[in-house]
């Protein structure tokens, strides 16, 4: 695969921004190191353009008739190789040089088949979802089950208006889609990739533990009642070294409001925390939404059960920067030729790495020994992160660029991030496509 053409721009008028993006794409497509005839496009827009998403999409697709398949969604911000556009009208586009028989665009009206009887077997999938979709967690589990590796990556639409998604396959209509326009609202959509598409994916957490890890020993629905046999509220207050007793509880409550909870499912062994001081990808960070003084419980924005592991945590700029640099370093190590002698077809490590065999790989899942490079990248970051959280405008993307080089990149700032079959918060999901 050659480098993936990308374009990004901001302008109050979407047509002007789209024209700037098209100029960038066409200029790159004329260069020998870039793909000249890609057929799959990813389109991410900020919610300033959401109400005009159909007109914008129609314009882009008509100007790029060679791109027969599209996927994408809306965010409160979008990202490019070295820049982010946050809370301003903007779009970011990437054209992927992926063989047509190695991907399938799917949506709610044209879902991904449950089995490879159609001639295409999904190994991984980029997923865009509406966070208001009923039973979303179950739908993600079901989607992961339709892939050979069980690995998903992507995020939830984030918009103050329409939660639009883009999904078009083939000649403009996917099987079962009928006359649909390619712009959807609600449900899941995305792109499934076959075994011939090599990619490496990592998750970076934006929070740092502030106490030891506990086991939930009593719970009711979303309320943690006991941790290690002790009242959960007492454990929280002891961890934060605060008290609600006395004349003014506000200082203690402010500290509680700045605290979140990292959850790990019962039966899963937490990874990464003890070794690095950061959460691994098995941890889902959730808000504390209330305190139950009567039962001495702590209410979370998720269902909890006895046997789960819980660690209180706080957002931390230094930890977020260090963890983002860590996953970029791991991706570079994955691409190092000396590490590839016996690479498996698909691998997943404690920090959430996923890797599929490259096109033309020799042997049982062996990867090429030389010439591997990043052809393009997708970065989905939490809308609560972004440059200001990392120290300045576009600082988050500049960390990625400094670590990986000036690689083609698109992405968006999401209402929640998807990796494996889990839904995360305050994280970043970085996925790179690898070509020989």
Buried (B, 14 or more C-beta within 10 A) or exposed (E): BBBBBBBBBBBEEBEEBBBBBBEBBEEBBEEEEBBEEBBBBBBBBBBBBBBBBBBBBEBBBEBBEEBBBBBBBBBBBBBBBBBBBBBBBBBBBBBBBBEEEBBBBBBBBBBBBEEEEEEBBBBBBBBBBBBEBEEBEEBBBBBBEBBBBBBBBBBBBBBEEBBBBBBBBBEBBBEEBEEBBBBBBBBBBBBBBBBBBBBBBBBBBBBBBBBEBBBBBBBBEBBBBBBEEBBBBEBBBEBBEBEEEEEEEEEBEEBBEEBBBBBBBEEEEBBBBEEBEBBBBBBBBBBBEBBBEEBBBBBBBBEBEBEBBBBBBBBBBEBBBBBBBBBBEBBBEBBEEEEBEEBEBBBBBBBBBBBBBBBEBEEEBBBBEEEBBBBBBBBBBBBBBBBEBBBEBBBBBBBBBEBBEEBBBBBBBBBBBBBBBBBBBBBBBBBBBBBB
